[in-house]
Amino acid sequence: MTEAAHSFESLLREALTPVEPPADLAERLEGTLESITEMAADELEAWELSAMRDPRNWARPAAAVVAGTAAGTALLLLRARRRAAGTSPGIDDVRDTAERAMRDVARETRRLLGER
């Protein structure tokens, strides 16, 4: 019985071994998020305001708003986190860290909105 338990434990260790993500994962994720954000913006630009009267036409614009907002937020956080990873760790002052994060998000938002 102990042999089976040992074998099971070794199988679990092997299955739960950490796996490093691919090196280009962040770039691919960023590209995908940018693509989703751009497609959502294009969908909203193409939508005619006169179609707002009929609630059956609200699904596509609502989905575009939700998808664009989620992808844009994720993109902002990804870029802010990448910048934060480049700074020195060990900052004890929570206020400074929060202010820096807010500045990064604001800068990235201005950059993304300025591209349009």
C-alpha positions in Angstrom: 0.0 0.0 0.0 2.8 2.4 0.7 4.2 1.7 -2.7 0.9 2.8 -4.3 0.9 5.9 -2.1 4.5 6.7 -3.1 3.7 6.2 -6.8 0.6 8.4 -6.5 2.6 11.1 -4.8 5.3 11.0 -7.4 2.7 11.2 -10.2 1.2 14.2 -8.4 4.6 16.0 -8.1 5.2 15.4 -11.8 1.8 16.7 -12.8 2.0 19.8 -10.6 5.5 20.8 -11.7 5.5 24.6 -12.5 5.6 25.3 -16.2 7.2 28.5 -17.5 5.1 30.4 -20.0 6.5 31.1 -23.5 8.7 34.1 -23.7 6.5 35.9 -26.2 3.3 35.3 -24.2 3.0 39.0 -23.0 3.5 40.3 -26.5 0.9 37.9 -27.9 -1.6 38.8 -25.2 -1.0 42.5 -25.7 -1.5 42.1 -29.4 -4.7 40.2 -28.9 -6.1 42.7 -26.4 -5.2 45.6 -28.8 -7.0 43.8 -31.6 -10.2 43.2 -29.5 -10.2 46.9 -28.4 -9.8 48.1 -32.0 -12.6 45.7 -33.2 -14.9 46.9 -30.5 -14.2 50.6 -31.3 -14.8 49.9 -35.0 -18.1 48.1 -34.2 -19.2 51.1 -32.2 -18.1 53.6 -34.9 -20.1 51.7 -37.5 -23.2 51.5 -35.4 -25.8 54.1 -36.4 -27.5 56.1 -33.7 -30.8 55.9 -35.4 -30.9 52.1 -34.7 -31.0 52.9 -30.9 -34.8 53.1 -31.0 -35.1 49.3 -31.5 -33.9 47.3 -28.5 -33.3 44.3 -30.7 -30.3 46.2 -32.1 -28.7 46.9 -28.7 -26.9 43.5 -28.4 -24.0 44.1 -30.7 -23.1 47.6 -29.4 -23.5 46.4 -25.8 -21.2 43.4 -26.5 -18.7 45.8 -28.2 -18.8 48.1 -25.1 -18.3 45.2 -22.7 -15.5 43.5 -24.8 -13.8 46.8 -25.5 -13.8 47.9 -21.9 -12.6 44.6 -20.6 -9.8 44.3 -23.2 -8.8 48.0 -22.7 -8.7 47.6 -19.0 -6.6 44.4 -19.2 -4.3 46.1 -21.7 -3.8 49.0 -19.3 -3.1 46.8 -16.4 -0.7 44.6 -18.4 1.3 47.6 -19.5 1.3 49.2 -16.1 2.4 45.9 -14.5 5.2 45.6 -17.1 6.5 49.1 -16.2 6.2 48.3 -12.5 8.2 45.1 -12.9 11.1 47.3 -14.2 11.2 49.4 -11.1 13.1 48.4 -8.0 11.3 46.1 -5.6 11.0 46.8 -1.9 9.1 50.1 -1.9 7.6 50.3 1.5 5.4 53.3 1.0 2.0 52.1 -0.2 1.0 55.6 -1.1 3.9 56.1 -3.5 3.2 52.7 -5.1 -0.5 53.6 -5.6 0.3 57.1 -7.0 2.8 55.5 -9.4 0.3 53.0 -10.5 -2.4 55.7 -11.1 0.1 57.8 -13.1 1.0 54.7 -15.2 -2.7 54.0 -15.9 -3.5 57.6 -16.7 -0.4 57.8 -19.0 -1.4 54.6 -20.8 -5.0 55.8 -21.1 -3.9 59.1 -22.7 -1.6 57.2 -25.0 -4.3 54.8 -26.2 -7.0 57.5 -26.6 -4.5 59.7 -28.4 -3.9 57.0 -31.0 -7.5 57.3 -32.3 
